[in-house]
Amino acid sequence: MALDPRGAALALHRFGFGPRAGTIAAIASDPQGAFVADLDRPKAGLIPDAGLLSSGAANRMAFEFNAERLAKQRLEAKHKELAKQEAAKLAAENPATQNAAMENGAMEKPAEARAATPPLEPETPMLQNFFREAEAHYRAAITAEIGFVERLVWFWSNHFCVNAISTVMAGAYEREVIRPHVLGRFADLLLAAESHPAMLVYLNNASSMGPNSVAGINRNRGLNENLGREILELHTLGVRTGYTQDDVVSFAKVITGWTIYATDNNPDHGGEFLFHPRLHEPGPQTVLGKAYRDTGVEQGRAVLTDLARHPATARHVATKLARHFIADEPPPALVETLRKMFIETDGDLWLVSKALLAAPESWAPEQTKLKRPSEWIICSVRAAGITGDARRIAAATTRLGEPLWRPPAPKGFPDGEADWIDGITHRLDTANTVAQNPNYADRIDPKEMLETALGPLASAETRSAVARAETKQQAIALLLMAPEFQRR
């Protein structure tokens, strides 16, 4: 079989996180076959979770820490108030003592104490847990031989996004929901995402009550439509696909009762999924013209199953996949191929992913997609052959506008060039900072790095710029900012 090093390099950037040393040559004989084999690996997408907390355990850890901190703050405030009252009592009993103390400045802190810098607060357990999760997340992408499955994990994690500010469970959510189902059936992924505590908290369904439910009547509280709306608009059908506000309301009623155990009175299972019948809106509901009888938690599962099989969902998913991997304006033929495969296989994401690889439109030679900041940074780390530091990577992606597990809205981070092109100048700052880091630059040969990162994709202009750079650091920065490296 004829070697295709250019196709191999292109595929590694387009479907993965860029090449590592030797990978272009390793898959040049059959680039497409290498990516198919990545899908066929046993336990593809899964990562070891040794030492990482489950979502429920993370929730309980955060609750206990915050409860203890609040108790400590209140106790300190109480002691200060008692001390203040005692001082006032003593002063009232002996005014001369108070006047003398004030004249001598005894009631003021010493100048050196006033000027002292307060000690830095230690990291909270929540932040420590976040960085442990970030380390596992980034390590999986950096060390992946091919990287296609990892890119799919990132795609679906963004499609079904949650926010780490709203919930401490974001990292565990990716491990528990996205990774086990990334090559399974879409219906299973959908159910796992929508019933996960992180999603229920993020989109406020944990506190939603049916207006006519026992809890809703007794507490005079009602419906929250957020999750129901976002499932229809973002996760399944897509915008302007025929559903109405009445469908949103009915579906939101269907999934009332999908909540979590409260940690304050359930220290063993707090933060885990719970279907609470007292919160559930009684009676049948009609969604998209179909009536669903009240079967408790099964009512919501039935609606999700039908949404997963809806033709609009197939088109929505196909379009998003094609846009993410291939072009901002996805080729209609590719969208149609993926749509048909989705419908014919009942949403088998393994076969849909293989159809993406098999489509001729996926192998267009032009690099038209601008990498998102996180993809660009991981590509840089892989090309340099270093392990990368989760804290530095997370800080860099935050500076570039893509903080880990902190999307700006429930629709996730955008995928189009127009949303990221203005940040290119900030990437230059990051490239210069990286190149100046002695741990990064001192042991890297820019020419070798160019062959690793780009190989046959490197243009004559990029090769000349790297070769003529005045310093090694400048050469590395120029390589990282090359158009061929910025795009896929």
Secondary structure in CASP SS format (residue, H / E / C, confidence):
PFRMAT SS
TARGET T0000
AUTHOR 0000-0000-0000
METHOD secondary structure of the structure
MODEL  1
M C 1.00
A C 1.00
L C 1.00
D C 1.00
P H 1.00
R H 1.00
G H 1.00
A H 1.00
A H 1.00
L H 1.00
A H 1.00
L H 1.00
H H 1.00
R H 1.00
F C 1.00
G C 1.00
F C 1.00
G C 1.00
P C 1.00
R C 1.00
A C 1.00
G C 1.00
T H 1.00
I H 1.00
A H 1.00
A H 1.00
I H 1.00
A C 1.00
S C 1.00
D C 1.00
P H 1.00
Q H 1.00
G H 1.00
A H 1.00
F H 1.00
V H 1.00
A H 1.00
D H 1.00
L H 1.00
D H 1.00
R C 1.00
P C 1.00
K C 1.00
A C 1.00
G C 1.00
L C 1.00
I C 1.00
P C 1.00
D C 1.00
A C 1.00
G C 1.00
L C 1.00
L C 1.00
S C 1.00
S H 1.00
G H 1.00
A H 1.00
A H 1.00
N H 1.00
R H 1.00
M H 1.00
A H 1.00
F H 1.00
E H 1.00
F H 1.00
N H 1.00
A H 1.00
E H 1.00
R H 1.00
L H 1.00
A H 1.00
K H 1.00
Q H 1.00
R H 1.00
L H 1.00
E H 1.00
A H 1.00
K H 1.00
H H 1.00
K H 1.00
E H 1.00
L H 1.00
A H 1.00
K H 1.00
Q H 1.00
E H 1.00
A H 1.00
A H 1.00
K H 1.00
L H 1.00
A H 1.00
A H 1.00
E H 1.00
N C 1.00
P H 1.00
A H 1.00
T H 1.00
Q H 1.00
N H 1.00
A H 1.00
A H 1.00
M H 1.00
E H 1.00
N C 1.00
G C 1.00
A C 1.00
M C 1.00
E C 1.00
K C 1.00
P C 1.00
A H 1.00
E H 1.00
A H 1.00
R H 1.00
A H 1.00
A C 1.00
T C 1.00
P C 1.00
P C 1.00
L C 1.00
E C 1.00
P C 1.00
E C 1.00
T C 1.00
P H 1.00
M H 1.00
L H 1.00
Q H 1.00
N H 1.00
F H 1.00
F H 1.00
R H 1.00
E H 1.00
A H 1.00
E H 1.00
A H 1.00
H H 1.00
Y H 1.00
R H 1.00
A H 1.00
A H 1.00
I H 1.00
T H 1.00
A C 1.00
E C 1.00
I C 1.00
G C 1.00
F H 1.00
V H 1.00
E H 1.00
R H 1.00
L H 1.00
V H 1.00
W H 1.00
F H 1.00
W H 1.00
S H 1.00
N H 1.00
H H 1.00
F C 1.00
C C 1.00
V C 1.00
N C 1.00
A C 1.00
I C 1.00
S C 1.00
T C 1.00
V C 1.00
M C 1.00
A H 1.00
G H 1.00
A H 1.00
Y H 1.00
E H 1.00
R H 1.00
E H 1.00
V H 1.00
I H 1.00
R H 1.00
P H 1.00
H H 1.00
V C 1.00
L C 1.00
G C 1.00
R E 1.00
F H 1.00
A H 1.00
D H 1.00
L H 1.00
L H 1.00
L H 1.00
A H 1.00
A H 1.00
E H 1.00
S C 1.00
H C 1.00
P H 1.00
A H 1.00
M H 1.00
L H 1.00
V H 1.00
Y H 1.00
L C 1.00
N C 1.00
N H 1.00
A H 1.00
S H 1.00
S C 1.00
M C 1.00
G C 1.00
P C 1.00
N C 1.00
S C 1.00
V H 1.00
A H 1.00
G H 1.00
I H 1.00
N H 1.00
R H 1.00
N C 1.00
R C 1.00
G C 1.00
L C 1.00
N C 1.00
E C 1.00
N H 1.00
L H 1.00
G H 1.00
R H 1.00
E H 1.00
I H 1.00
L H 1.00
E H 1.00
L H 1.00
H H 1.00
T C 1.00
L C 1.00
G C 1.00
V C 1.00
R C 1.00
T C 1.00
G C 1.00
Y C 1.00
T C 1.00
Q H 1.00
D H 1.00
D H 1.00
V H 1.00
V H 1.00
S H 1.00
F H 1.00
A H 1.00
K H 1.00
V H 1.00
I C 1.00
T C 1.00
G C 1.00
W E 1.00
T E 1.00
I E 1.00
Y C 1.00
A C 1.00
T C 1.00
D C 1.00
N C 1.00
N C 1.00
P C 1.00
D C 1.00
H C 1.00
G C 1.00
G C 1.00
E C 1.00
F E 1.00
L E 1.00
F E 1.00
H C 1.00
P H 1.00
R H 1.00
L H 1.00
H C 1.00
E C 1.00
P C 1.00
G C 1.00
P C 1.00
Q E 1.00
T E 1.00
V E 1.00
L C 1.00
G C 1.00
K E 1.00
A E 1.00
Y E 1.00
R C 1.00
D C 1.00
T C 1.00
G C 1.00
V H 1.00
E H 1.00
Q H 1.00
G H 1.00
R H 1.00
A H 1.00
V H 1.00
L H 1.00
T H 1.00
D H 1.00
L H 1.00
A H 1.00
R C 1.00
H C 1.00
P H 1.00
A H 1.00
T H 1.00
A H 1.00
R H 1.00
H H 1.00
V H 1.00
A H 1.00
T H 1.00
K H 1.00
L H 1.00
A H 1.00
R H 1.00
H H 1.00
F H 1.00
I C 1.00
A C 1.00
D C 1.00
E C 1.00
P C 1.00
P C 1.00
P H 1.00
A H 1.00
L H 1.00
V H 1.00
E H 1.00
T H 1.00
L H 1.00
R H 1.00
K H 1.00
M H 1.00
F H 1.00
I H 1.00
E H 1.00
T C 1.00
D C 1.00
G C 1.00
D E 1.00
L H 1.00
W H 1.00
L H 1.00
V H 1.00
S H 1.00
K H 1.00
A H 1.00
L H 1.00
L H 1.00
A H 1.00
A C 1.00
P H 1.00
E H 1.00
S H 1.00
W H 1.00
A C 1.00
P C 1.00
E C 1.00
Q C 1.00
T C 1.00
K C 1.00
L E 1.00
K C 1.00
R C 1.00
P H 1.00
S H 1.00
E H 1.00
W H 1.00
I H 1.00
I H 1.00
C H 1.00
S H 1.00
V H 1.00
R H 1.00
A H 1.00
A H 1.00
G C 1.00
I C 1.00
T C 1.00
G C 1.00
D C 1.00
A H 1.00
R H 1.00
R H 1.00
I H 1.00
A H 1.00
A H 1.00
A H 1.00
T H 1.00
T H 1.00
R H 1.00
L C 1.00
G C 1.00
E C 1.00
P C 1.00
L C 1.00
W C 1.00
R C 1.00
P C 1.00
P C 1.00
A C 1.00
P C 1.00
K C 1.00
G C 1.00
F C 1.00
P C 1.00
D C 1.00
G C 1.00
E H 1.00
A H 1.00
D H 1.00
W C 1.00
I H 1.00
D H 1.00
G H 1.00
I H 1.00
T H 1.00
H H 1.00
R H 1.00
L H 1.00
D H 1.00
T H 1.00
A H 1.00
N H 1.00
T H 1.00
V H 1.00
A H 1.00
Q H 1.00
N C 1.00
P H 1.00
N H 1.00
Y H 1.00
A H 1.00
D C 1.00
R C 1.00
I C 1.00
D C 1.00
P H 1.00
K H 1.00
E H 1.00
M H 1.00
L H 1.00
E H 1.00
T H 1.00
A H 1.00
L C 1.00
G H 1.00
P H 1.00
L H 1.00
A C 1.00
S C 1.00
A H 1.00
E H 1.00
T H 1.00
R H 1.00
S H 1.00
A H 1.00
V H 1.00
A H 1.00
R H 1.00
A C 1.00
E C 1.00
T C 1.00
K H 1.00
Q H 1.00
Q H 1.00
A H 1.00
I H 1.00
A H 1.00
L H 1.00
L H 1.00
L H 1.00
M C 1.00
A C 1.00
P H 1.00
E H 1.00
F H 1.00
Q H 1.00
R E 1.00
R C 1.00
END
